[in-house]
Amino acid sequence: MALTNTELKQLAEAHAYRVIDNMSASELFSYAIDQLTDTFDVGSPNKLLADILAYEGEDMDSAAEFMIGAGVPESVVDEALETL
C-alpha cells in the first residue's frame, strides 16, 4: 500500500525534525545558509536585488550599503539598483 500525500508529508516533517534535532547549532546554521543561497541562486539577479531591497525596507541607501559591505563595487551597486 502506498503512502497518501498527507502521510508522506507527515513522514517528511517528522524526519526533518529528527535530522534538525541531531544537528549542532553550527551545522544548522550552515545548512540554512546553503538552502537560502540555493534559493537565491535559482532566481534572476533582479529577484535577488528585489529581495535585498525588500529586506532593507525599500531603502535604497541601506540596500546599497549592504551590497558594498558584501564586496560589490560601488559602481556596480549603483547600476544594479537603477534597474529596479
N, C-alpha and C positions, 0 to 999 in steps of 0.2 A: 504494500500500500504506500503510495506517495504522500509526502507531506503537503498539507494545504499551504496556501500563501501565508495565512495567519500563523500556522505552526512554524513555517520556515522563518518568518520574521521574528517570532518569539525565540527560536533557537539561535538565530544570528545575534540577537540582542543579548541573550544570556551568555553566549560565547564571548562577545565583545566585553561585557562586564568582567568575565573571568580573565581575559587577556590583560585588560587595564589594571585589574586588581593585583596582578603579578608583575607589573612594571614599576620600576623605580620612578621617582619624580623626573630624573634626568632622561630616562627612556621615554616617558610620556611626553615630555617637552619636545624631544627630538622627533617623535612620531607626529605630534601636532604640527610642527614646523614643516616636516616632509609633506604631510597631507595638504596643508594650506598652500605650500609652494606649488605642488602639483595642480591644485585647483586654479591658482593664479596663472600658471603656465599654459593652461588649456585655452584661456581667453585671448583676446587680442590685446595689444599694448594699450589701446584706448580703454578697454574694460578695466585693466589694472589701474590705469591713471584715474578713471572714474571711481573705482573702489577706494583708492588713496584719498581722493578729494572728498568723497562722502565720509570717510573715516575722520577726516580733518574738519568736518562740519561745513563743507563747501568753502572753506577759507583757502584761497589760492596761495597766499603768503605762507601759511602753515604747511600746505602740501609741498610747496617749493622748498621750504626749509628742511622738511623731512627727506625729500629726494636728494638734495645736496648733501645732507648728512649721511645718506646711504651710498654716496660716492658718485652720483650722477653729475657730470659737469653742468655748471650753471647755464651755459648757452643751450645745452640740450634740454634742460628743465624748462626754460622759458619757451622754447619752441614746442615742446611736448604739451605744455599746459595751454598753449594758444589753440591747440587742436580740439580742446574740449568745449 
